[in-house]
Amino acid sequence: MSAIELHGCRGCGSAVVEVMLEWAGVEFTYREVESWEPGPATDALKAINPLAQVPTLKLADGTIVTESAAIIIALAEWHPRAGLLPPPDDTRRAQAPRWIAFIAGNMYPAISVGDFPERWVKSDAARAELKDGCVERLKAYWGILEQSLDPGPYLLGEEICALDVYAAMLSRWRPGRTWIDANCPRVAGSIALTEQHPIVVRVWARNFKR
Ligand SMILES: N[C@@H](CCC(=O)N[C@@H](CS)C(=O)NCC(=O)O)C(=O)O
């Protein structure tokens, strides 16, 4: 058993971390947890992450790292030769964390609110409206990615980086790939290419239905 543990759930935000760990050549033990279901796996996650969310990473020395963007950037810094982010002397180095933070700070929360609207509003009608609003907001965010990035062929240029995998993961959630393909063709093309990377293919096969 590996000393590093990733608490994740299939189809969840842990997928990008699985890719990053494999890409960096880090051995890890995967612990499946559906944290909305009570049980020992959820109790174990709650003990190390009060939000009981995945991804949650436990390092060999017991250090806990939560928040997908923080995990991605930490792994990139610990494994600089793996090339998870553009090199420090590359101007794209600032763009990768910029758009990773954009996804983490805007898009992922709209997914979370839509997943659990009852945490925010009380009535069924308000929950339905909030869920719809999250989808509309997600479409606006995808539109911003489409307008702001100039894929060639990956989102930041010739080399694949963590941003590509993070965006590809988000594309598997609302508003869904059909909408993204139809409305954000350049970003969608880049994501399609990212999903041909052998590690992404392998990790996606256990996380997302085709
Ligand atoms: N800000 C967190 C969000 C993580 C998150 O919302 N994960 C979802 C699965 S994709 C989760 O664990 N949801 C359960 C919950 O919020 O109770 C991150 O970027 O890692």
The ligand as an SDF file (V2000), in Angstrom:
LIG
                    3D

 20 19  0  0  0  0  0  0  0  0999 V2000
  -13.5450   23.4380   -3.7190 N   0  0  0  0  0  0  0  0  0  0  0  0
  -13.4210   22.0140   -3.7980 C   0  0  0  0  0  0  0  0  0  0  0  0
  -14.7490   21.4250   -4.2480 C   0  0  0  0  0  0  0  0  0  0  0  0
  -14.7590   19.9150   -4.1450 C   0  0  0  0  0  0  0  0  0  0  0  0
  -16.1580   19.3440   -4.3240 C   0  0  0  0  0  0  0  0  0  0  0  0
  -17.1750   20.0530   -4.2810 O   0  0  0  0  0  0  0  0  0  0  0  0
  -16.1680   18.0180   -4.5220 N   0  0  0  0  0  0  0  0  0  0  0  0
  -17.4360   17.3310   -4.6390 C   0  0  0  0  0  0  0  0  0  0  0  0
  -17.3160   16.1340   -5.5740 C   0  0  0  0  0  0  0  0  0  0  0  0
  -16.9390   16.6210   -7.2250 S   0  0  0  0  0  0  0  0  0  0  0  0
  -17.8270   16.8040   -3.2780 C   0  0  0  0  0  0  0  0  0  0  0  0
  -17.0340   16.1960   -2.6020 O   0  0  0  0  0  0  0  0  0  0  0  0
  -19.0720   17.0700   -2.9020 N   0  0  0  0  0  0  0  0  0  0  0  0
  -19.6420   16.5990   -1.6690 C   0  0  0  0  0  0  0  0  0  0  0  0
  -20.0900   17.7280   -0.8020 C   0  0  0  0  0  0  0  0  0  0  0  0
  -19.8950   18.8980   -1.1090 O   0  0  0  0  0  0  0  0  0  0  0  0
  -20.6570   17.4100    0.2480 O   0  0  0  0  0  0  0  0  0  0  0  0
  -12.2800   21.5980   -4.7240 C   0  0  0  0  0  0  0  0  0  0  0  0
  -11.9510   22.3710   -5.6460 O   0  0  0  0  0  0  0  0  0  0  0  0
  -11.6790   20.5280   -4.5300 O   0  0  0  0  0  0  0  0  0  0  0  0
  1  2  1  0
  2  3  1  0
  2 18  1  0
  3  4  1  0
  4  5  1  0
  5  6  2  0
  5  7  1  0
  7  8  1  0
  8  9  1  0
  8 11  1  0
  9 10  1  0
 11 12  2  0
 11 13  1  0
 13 14  1  0
 14 15  1  0
 15 16  2  0
 15 17  1  0
 18 19  2  0
 18 20  1  0
M  END
$$$$
